[in-house]
Amino acid sequence: MTGPHLRTALPGPNAQAIIARDARVVSPSYTRDYPLVMARGEGALVEDVDGNVFLDCTAGIAVTATGHSHPDVVQAIVDQVRKFIHMSGTDFYYEPQVRLGEELSAIAPMPGPHRSFFANSGTEANEAAIKLARYYTKRQGIIAFFVAFHGRTMGSLSLTASKLTQRRGFAPLVPGTYHAPYANCYRCPLGLDPKSCAAECLRFVEEQLLIHLVAPEEVAAIVVEPIQGEGGYVVPPAVFLHRLREITKQHGMLLVVDEVQSGMGRTGKWFAIEHAGVEPDVVTMAKGIASGLPLGVVTARSEVISWPPGTHASTFGGNPVSCAASLATLKLLREQLITNAETVGAHMMAAATALMDKHRLIGDVRGRGLMIGIELVRDRTTKERATTERDAVVRECFARGLLVLGAGQNAIRLCPPLVLTTAQADIAIGILDQALDAVGGKT
Ligand SMILES: Cc1ncc(COP(=O)(O)O)c(C=O)c1O
């Protein structure tokens, strides 16, 4: 089977029963856009507890890079579990963590030697990067960007400036964090034409932030997503990342790239920053790195990541089972899936762009590889955000057997497993077309 197959009305009876139990015992802070209750998955297909099969263009929020339960990843996990499950790489040694450090060093987007710190999630990786930047530079300030998402623990949350619900009620956050406009050229904060612009939005950093608010020598790092993920799959021009590199170099700050969502082959290269040809000081990773087992990593030049024993550690970080899953994942990415992300991604992007001729609701299609954002607007001239329409399209896709997620206020993101075939990409775009028809945005 390559595509969806629905057997019941959604949600089916088994799904309904589980959702009712969930409402009683699970934190209501989670954001479920539609009632999918998963029973099993294979490749880019997901089966729910009522036997309905869906085509997955979410990969569990850009995580299951190798597809659901890839046999090589499963085998690597089983082999490791049989040997030992945990020993804490903080206090003891084991080879899978070392080998992963070596492999990450081989693919890191800046010259080595490198060292890696192992955590359990994206937010923990960013938390470690913030601490590392402060420790290494002996400075406090961190600059991040509006609409950025870096996680939800206190340090990362202080950098996150995406949705108010994520910050409201949690103040005070970590002091010394500052935000600047991101280069969202579709909605240029300065109203400029991207073709003739040299990332003028960064003048805010140089001529406002670093003049009026914080001295450059007090800023430890600039933290940036090379493609904004949760913010709407916003691709900045290369010049924006180049200028960030220049500013950080000029003032002795670290450039930290958060590749939690954009990394691990999703964009057709190991890391999205490589498309711009910029070499950062620090890279943070998680999500797709271990095909679904929890793992977050900070990789930096060895000279930067030279903090002494006891300064930072994690009981579970770099768990041997996660490391084994990651090693199997990297092998699959290297041998086939990064190339697949590039070719199927280009095909899918072209097909999504072609939908613009038919659906005036689509204001912009952008992305790289299998990281594709489709921004919906009520009017292409005013670019009024089609927020309720976006939510409706996401639900209409679900009703037709396609799993997609929103990103930002009014974009749909396509972040399928990197095993997606061209035929499956066509099925996904076909269903999206129908969902857009159903929401009534026909030209
Ligand atoms: C760019 C980016 N950084 C950090 C995070 C946080 O990752 P986690 O949810 O694993 O803590 C996310 C999650 O969406 C992300 O997209």
The ligand as a Gaussian input file, in Angstrom:
#p B3LYP/6-31G(d) Opt

LIG

0 1
 C       14.198000      24.546000      15.747000
 C       13.751000      23.838000      16.987000
 N       14.510000      23.918000      18.095000
 C       14.162000      23.298000      19.247000
 C       12.995000      22.571000      19.331000
 C       12.632000      21.891000      20.609000
 O       12.789000      20.532000      20.479000
 P       12.147000      19.530000      21.583000
 O       10.668000      19.580000      21.385000
 O       12.755000      18.206000      21.248000
 O       12.558000      20.030000      22.914000
 C       12.171000      22.457000      18.211000
 C       10.904000      21.705000      18.278000
 O       10.008000      21.869000      17.499000
 C       12.557000      23.111000      17.007000
 O       11.803000      23.040000      15.898000

